[in-house]
Amino acid sequence: MSFDLVVWAMGQTAEPDAVRDANARCTRGEHPHRAADPRVVAFYDAVTSHYPDRGPGAAEPGSPWAAAPLHAEADHIHMKLDENCADIVLEMIEKYAAQFHLDLLDLQDGSVYRAF
């Protein structure tokens, strides 16, 4: 079992429905063809420096990832997390989402969090 969180690089005035709409486009396979948002790159680098999503240890026992590598696009990172991942992992994701001004979408209930 796993649960999914997605960080989105949206504008500071983006409404939660805009984040959910962007995620729906992703689900349909519609992704922007542009350079990666620096906030997304910084988030990915920060999170995977603690918990690699490629190579040895990725998605193995002890890793927070239920699936690896992470789904990384120009404007978002989709993370499938193991249901038993430690709270410290979730706190780290929230911390980096806030630090890099990203919206956090919880796919289980559709909640959008803006921690910045």
N, C-alpha and C positions, 0 to 999 in steps of 0.2 A: 504494500500500500504506500502511496505517496501523496503529497500535496504540492500545489503549484503556487508560486509567487512570480510576479513579473514586475520588473522595474521599467518605467517608461520615461523618456526624455521629452517632456511636454513643456509648453509655455507656462509661466507662473500663473496665468489666469485661466488655464484649462480647467474645465469642469470635470467632475468624475465621469459623466457620460461620454466625454470626449476620449478619456482613457479607455473606457470599456469599448467604444466604437473602434478605436485604434487596434485593440486586441482582437476584436471580431474580424477586422481586415487581415490581421496576421493569421488567424485561424483559417481564413480562406486562401492563404498563401500570397496575399498582397503585401509586398514589402517595398519601401522606398529605395530607389536606386540613387543613392547619394553617399557621400563620405560619412563615416561613423561619427555620431555626436561625441565630442570629447568627454562629456559627462558619463556616457555609457562605457566608453573605453576605460576611464578612470575607475568606475565601479567594478567592471570586470577584472581589471588588473588587481584591485585591492582585494576583492573576494577570493579570487583564485590564487592569490599569494598565500592565503591561509589554508584554502581547501582546493587543491588543483582539480580541474575537470578533465584533464588529459594525462595520459601516461600512467605509470604505476600508482596504484592507490585510488584512482578516480572510480567512483561508483562501486567501490568494494566495501566490505564491512569496516565501519569506522568513518567512512566518508559520509557527509551529509547529503550527497547527491544520490537520488534514486535512479537518475539517468544522466549519462555524461557522454560527450561534452554538452555543456549548456547550449541552449538555443540563443545565439547571439546575432542580433541584427543591428543596423545602423542606429535605430532609435529605441531599442529595448533589449533586455536579457530575460529569458524565460528560464526559471529554475524549478526543476522537479526535485523536491526534497524528500528524503526518507522520512517516513512517519515518526521515526524514533530519533531524529536529529536533535541535538542538544539545544536548549534555549539560548545558549551563548551564540550559536550560529544565527538564530533569528534576530537576536539583538545586534549582531554584527551587520546583518543585511539591512536592518532598519537604520543603523548608525551611518552606513555608507550611502544609503539612499538619501538620507537627510544631508549628509556632507556634500553630495554631488547634485543636490536639488532635483531628485528624481521622484516621480510618483510611484507608489507601490500598490499593485493590484493583487488582491487575494482572490484567486480563481474559485475557491470553494464557495464563497458567498457573494462575490462581485464587489466587495468593499474596496474603496480606493483611499489610500492614506497619503497625505502630503505632510512629511515630517519637517519641512523647512519653513 
